[in-house]
Amino acid sequence: MFNGKISLSPEEIYEKEFKVDARGYRPQEVDNFLDEVIKDYSSFIKIISGKDKELSSLTQENNDLRNRIRNLEERLEAEVESGSESGSNVDLLRRISQLEKIVYTRLK
């Protein structure tokens, strides 16, 4: 479970049996505590799953934005090499600058 970093599942905690001797813990207290641990584990699993999905989505968005920047830079270089330094170059530079600001502010 979770790449071997979490060794117990909520079900394993729930199904755990303890040996009772004459001087042991009160079974009711142990059960109540384990119920709280199970709730926490379940919450952590949901939180981690949500964060994994969010990370995946943000990583994809970041890659898409980087590709857009790379494509715009390539187009800009091609126009500069072709010798056409019209007003569109200035527009492309502005767009690249704006895209870089978006990418780098989302990375923080």
Beta strands, then each sheet from edge to edge (+ up, - down):
end
